[in-house]
Amino acid sequence: MAHRLVVGAGPIGSALVRRLVAAGDTVTVVTRSGRGPDLPGVTRVAANAADPARLTELATGAATVFNCANPGDYTRWEAEWPPLAAALLTAAERSGAVLVTLGNLYGYGPVDVPISRDLPLAATGHKGRLRNRMWQDALAAHRAGRVRATEVRAADYIGPEVTAAGAMLRRYADVTLRGRAAWVFGDPDVPHTFSDSEDVARLLALVADDERAWGEPWHVPAAGPRSMRQALTDLGAAIGAPAPRLRRVPTAAITLSAPVVPIMRELQEVLWQFQRPFVLDAAATTEAFGVTGSPWEETVVRTAQGWRPR
């Protein structure tokens, strides 16, 4: 039994908290609003996680500091992530807790092969470069002996609690599961990896206590890739919805709107993930820890029930 500090209570942070409590740990959850799973053994705290002094206070006595935060507005990343990441690193260093960061695949930049952790971090956009700086800062502190750090990297999320703010698949499903046509970005028929939120939480919890994981990034194992169309088809079939009707947003429309519409400019930067195969290679994780992704059929059934139109 250990005490853990989890920063962020989105779908992944919340799944992680439930998993930790089920294993007998106590957890402090930090968000700006003080929200989070209301469970025995969980203390919910409203705090500014970018305040290193306050975060260090909350981290004192914790075995692990989990960074599951995610500034929701892409246009605010450059302003919000650096102080937040710095505070998390400071809190882990001062408290002696292991720092486990939830990451993504932006840092690799556009690739035409399965994305393994051995690929160079060659991001072409500012969001990917920012995530890379965060990891390099944590890794440098780890190698200097100031902190023990690791990072878990996932593909696009799927799971019953995943919201439209955190997953393109959910945005489309909110339309197609109602029997309407959805406008989609990129090519809906290229292979795409989806990370089950429970698999992400499981790996976060695992690497926190395994010394072999520290000082390295780890990819979340997942079921084999499906296209966006296939994923939406499977979700619909699980609840008796019709086959999805998908219409592609013209690339020219994105290009023309990007200079004047900030969110379209941010989307344009990561659009490569939907224009070409986006396949996650987690073989190193499976080899090291013996974990595999949840069966696709199980993920689809759980997710479809959570996403079913009300």
N, C-alpha and C positions, 0 to 999 in steps of 0.2 A: 504494500500500500504506500502510495506517495502522494504528494500534493503537486498539482500542475497549475500553471497559469496559461490560459488560452485567450489570446487577443483576437477578437472578431467572433461574431455569432451568426454568420451566414450559414448556408446549407452545409458547408464542409466543417466549419467551426462547431456547429451544433451537433453534427454527426459524431465528431471527435469527442465532444463533451460526454455524450451518451455512452460512447464506447469506454471512455476512461472511468466513468462512474460505475459502469457495469463490471469493470475489472477490479473495483474496490478502491479506486483513487478518490481523493477530494479535489475539487476544481474551483478555481476562481476565474470567472469569465469577465473580460473587460470590453466594454463598448461605450460609445459616447452616450447612449441612451440608457444603459444599464439593463438592456434586454438580454435574453439568452434562455436556454432550457431551464425550466423551473423544476428541479429535481432534488431529492435529498442528497446532500454532499456537495451541492453546487452553490457557490456564492456569486451573485451577480453584482458587478460594480460599474457605476457610471464614472468614466474618467477619460481624460485626454491621453491616449497612448503615446502621443508624440512628446509628452513631458517626461524626460528621463528620470527625474527625481521621483515623481509619483509612480512611474512604472517600476523603478528599482524597489520602492517600498512594497509594491504588490508582489514582486518576484521573490522577495526575500523568503527563504524557506521552501521555495518550489524546486522540484527536481528538474523541471522542464519549463521553458517559455516557448509556447507555440505561437508563431506568427501566422494567423489565419485571417489577417486584415485584408481589405481590398477596397481602396477608394473607388467608389462606384462610377464616378464621372471620369472618363478617359482624359478630358481636357484639364483635369485637376491633378493628374499624376505627378507632373514635374514639381508642383507646389507641395503636395501632400506626402508623397512617398519618402523623399530624403530625410525629413525630420523624424518620421515614424520609424523608418528602418534604423536610423542612428540611435533612437531611444531604445528600441528593442535590443540592439547589439550592446548598448551600454548597460541595460538592465541585466542581461544575461551575464555579462562580464563581472559586474559588481556583485551579483547574487551567487554566482557559481553555477547557475542553472544551464542545462544544455539548451541551445537555441535550435529549434526546428522550424524551418520556414516553408510555407506552402508556396510553390512557384508554378510557372507554366512553361510553355514552349516558345514564347515570343523571342527569347534570347538567341535561338539558333538561326533566325532569319529564314528566308525562302530556301527550301531544299527540294530535291527531286528523288530522295531516297528515304527509307524508313528512318525516323529520328531517334538515334541512339544517343546516350550521354557522351559518347566519344567524339561526336561531331564538334567542330569549333563553334564557339559562341560568336556568330557573325551577323548579329542583328542589323537590319538596315533601317529600322525605325526607332524613334526616340523611346517608345515604351519598352522595346526589347533591350535597348542599350541601358535603360534605367534598371531593369531587372538584373542585367548582367553586373552593373556596378554594385548593386546590393549584395549579390552573391560573392563578388570578388572581395568586397570589404569584409564580409563574414569569414570568407576563406582565409584572408590574410590574418585576421585576428586568431583564427583557429591555428594556423601554422606557427604563429608567434607564441602560442601557448596561453593566450589571454582568455580564450573561450573555447567551448566545444560546440561545433556547429555542423548542421547538415541541411539539405534542401530536398524536398519532395516535389517533383514536377509532373503535372497531369495535363491531359488533353482537354477537350471541351467536356463539360460536365453533363451527366445524365443522372437522374434520381428523383424521387417523388417530391422532395423539398426544393429542388433547384428552380430558381425563378427566371423570368424573362430577362432580368437585369444581369444575370450571370451566365446565360447560355443562349446561343443563337437557335439551337434546336428547340428550346422551350418557346421562343418567340414564334417560330413557325408552327409548332404544335398547337399553340393557343388558337391558331386560325384553322389549321387543317382538321383538328379533332372536332371542330364545329361544322365540318363539311364545306368550308369555304376555301377558295383558292388563295394561296399565299405567294407573295413576292419574295424571292430569295436572292441572296448575293452569291455570286460565283456559280460554279457548276454543281448542281445537286446530285450528279451521278458519279463523281469521283470518290474513291475510297477515303473514309474519314474515321479516325479513332475517337470513341467516346469513353470517358472515364466515369465509372460508377462512383457516386459520391461516397458510398460505403467503403469501396476499395481504397479511395484516397484517404479516408479517415483511418482505416486499418493500417496503412503504411506509415502515416504520420505517427501513430501510437507505437508501431514496431520500432522505427529507427530511433525513437527517443531514448530507448534503453539498451540499444545494441551498439557497443563500442565500434564494431566493424563498420557501422554506417557513418560515423562522424568524419568530417573532412571530405565528404563526397556527396554528389547529387544522385538522386535515385528517381527513376521513372516508375509511374504507377502501372502495374500490369493491367491489361484490359482484355475483353473479348476481341475477337478478330474484327477488323474494320468493316463498317457498313457505309454505304453512301447516305447522304442526307435523305434522299428519297426513300431508301430502304428502311432507315430508322423511323421515319414518319409513317411509312406503310405498316411496319410492325406495331408501332404504338396504336395506330388506328384499329388494326385487327384485334388487338387485345381488349378493346372496349366496344367493338362493333361499329366503328366509324368507317366511312367510305375511304377508298384509296385517295391519297393526297393529290391535289391539283396544284402544280407548282409553276410559277412564271418567273423567269430570270429578270432581275433588274439590269438594264443595259449598263455595261461598263462605262460607256460614254456619259451616262447620266451621273455616275459617281464622280468621274473625272471633272466634269463641268461644275458640279456643286461643291466639290471639296474646297476650293479656295475661299468660298464665302459661307459655308456651313461647317462649323468646327467639328461636329460629331461625324460628318461624312469624311472629313479630312483624317480623323483618327481611324475610322473604319478602313479607309483606303490603304492605310499603313499595314494592316493585318489581313487584307483581303486575299493574299496569297494562300492562306490556310484553306480557303474555300474554292480556289481556282485550280488547284492541282492536288494530287494525292497527299493526304495529311495523316501519316501512319506512324504511330508511336512504337518504338522498339524498347521493351522493358526486359530484355533477356538477362541483363546484368542483375536486375533486382530478383528475378526468379531464381537465378543461379545462386545468388548470395543467401537469400532468405527462404526460398522454397515456396513463395507465394505466387498465385496466378490470379487472373481477373475473374470476376463473377461470371457465371454463364449468361450469355446475352438474353436468353429467353426469360430468366428470372429477373434480370434488370428491367426488361421491357414491361413485364407484368406489374412489378412494383411501381415503376414510373408512371405507367398509364393510369393506374388507380389514383395516383397523386395529382396527375394533370387532367383528369377527366373533367370536362366542362360542367360547371355547376348550374 
